[in-house]
Amino acid sequence: MLIAAGPALAAPSPPDTAQVRALLHQAQNLLRAGQHEAAQPLLQQAQGLAHRLHFAPGEIESLRVLGKAQLVHGSFAEARAYLAQGVALARRTPGQPHLADVLLTLGQVANEQDDYPGALRACEEALRLYHAQGALRDEARTRNGLGIIYSSRGDFPRALAMLLPALRLTQQLQDSALQANCLTNLGAVYFRHNQYREAQQYFRQALPLVRRGPDLGALADCLTNLAAAHQQLGELAPAETFYKEAIKVSEQAGERAQLGVVLSDYAQLQTEQKRLPAAQATLERARALLENSGDNGTLAATLVALGQLHQKLGHAAEAEAQARRALALAAPIQDWSVMETAGQLLASLLKQRGDYRQALTYAELAHAAHDTLFTQSKAEEMGRLQGDFQLSQERARAQALARTGEAQQQRLQAQQRQLWGLGLGLAVVAAAGLALWRLNRLLGHKNRQIELQRAELTELNATKDRLFSIIGHDLRGPLHSLHAFVELLDGPPLPPAKLSQYTQRLTRTLDNTLALLENLLNWAALQMRASAPIRPENLNLASLVEENIGLLSPAAEAADVTLTNRLMGEVHAWADPAAVRLVLRNLLSNAIKFTPAGGTVSVSATHENGLWQLAVADTGRGLPAPTTLQPLRPEALERRTGEAGQARSTGLGLLLSRDMATRTGGQLWVASAGPGQGTTFTLHLPAAEQPAAYARLEG
């Protein structure tokens, strides 16, 4: 039943409370029938009535079912809002009714939103609650769900650590449906990690359990999994047998989308067997079934496979059409794997046709998608490593504290025995109290050290992730462009005009890459010299500004941007010249990059409260929203593409500038009137005395 888990719901209820339960029961029946729109007002009515009656268990359950309905409907933000409200109410209510159920649903929503940490926190707390309650079926269900979450993130050991105990619980409970689901998920974990023989064994154990059940869709999935495992092991004859049975079961179930998925997988087997016309017919049928299913990811993958097949059959025009459509479907949902394959296919087809410019564009798109997949896989791997490291640190800390406590306990026992022999009971109590106080102080000191080390580790890890992302994407991208350009040169000779155009484009890309590399080196040097003393001196800002404007004038002229130095008279700051020079160069370079042709970039300075405020103002595109003068936070600014096709900003220059400004005793500020209104970056530096005063000091 809906809300029979809590003792408050099992007790006799007044009429209004029974009405809440009746509304919930009616709404859930509608949800099972797929009538979400009809269930919604009933659930809201149940929640409102339970709230007025102060019937907390009924309100919590209403919020949970509302969140579940929004999850099924795909409205994740609304689902999360309902469930967060339910969790908060359950925590405030004595006995915390339905808290585990709400947390489990919240974990499902977080996983759908790719909020991996949030999903794990919610599901792990639900697991602890179910275990404490002795709710074995719910514990098995939660462990099964956690195994799926870990598996979807590629965390093989933790997925097995959840799924194997879940399987033992389902066997103990003799729950064949949940047992079959656990076996299927275990097979999927092994399949994902290329251990196909182990995957095949779990799929085979699940098959008789699924055959006994009424769910034809689950049976079709199990048969398809078995077929795929046989296919990966090179056992093509049994693979085809299972594929054909899966197709027959899917047809009986009337599930068009599922049938399309099975046919798409079966076509891969036919392609491996060199039965290309049969594979084409199977893929065409799969495409027709998936057209209106709403599963654009599977449809895009099917279209790419169809395009590759047409290329093998020599149908270039049809192959290009399928690849373009696959790319159009994959781009909005950011299916990078399909985007990479479709880009490669289009680049190959266009190169054969002699359209080298478009071929280069799609080759770069395929490389960019590959880089994104690479970065995502490395980020997931780094996340798992970081989680393992933190877990090992926590275990080590717990073991160290346990050893310290045990040793202290042994010393206290020895002291007690000695003092007991002397009959000094009062002294024993005093010594024990003093020892515990010292132990408490020691543990507090150790905890503070661990927290400091964790904060330092988090900061270093964030810096490492940023540098890894920049090196893995922004530096690899230009190199891929160079590689694609060299591939074009390896083909038929290019016309001089196209060769000149590609050369200019490549030169601009490499210039931007050199600037990025210089910032990376400066950033690394800053991190290594973080504890080194700064070297401030009496610095003439007017001369420094003139020097940097002269240095960047060629870039400004090429972009048709006017540079203006508005510093007047003696402008002296007390700062490190190298740091200020680097900050000013980055600010001017950014201003030129984001200012359209015909615009201006000006440098001015004002003196206020013992500070020089050195401002770099441009007439460029401005920030996305009006921003009053505030300290610069580079991580909060979006990365944008520059004017006239210049490379997208990495954000590293502003991050480096802010840190350099801080090290030399200054601060960076930013302000903008909004889109199209330009941006002003202001560097605050301590003012220096006039040169004559320093001359007297030196004399």
Helices and strands as residue ranges (DSSP letters): H 7-10, H 15-32, H 36-52, H 56-73, H 76-92, H 99-112, H 116-133, H 136-152, H 156-173, H 176-192, H 196-212, H 216-232, H 236-253, H 256-272, H 276-290, H 296-312, H 316-333, H 336-353, H 356-422, H 425-469, I 470-475, H 476-489, H 496-528, E 537-540, H 541-558, E 562-565, E 572-575, H 577-593, E 600-608, E 611-618, E 627-631, G 634-636, G 643-645, H 652-663, E 667-672, E 679-686, H 691-698
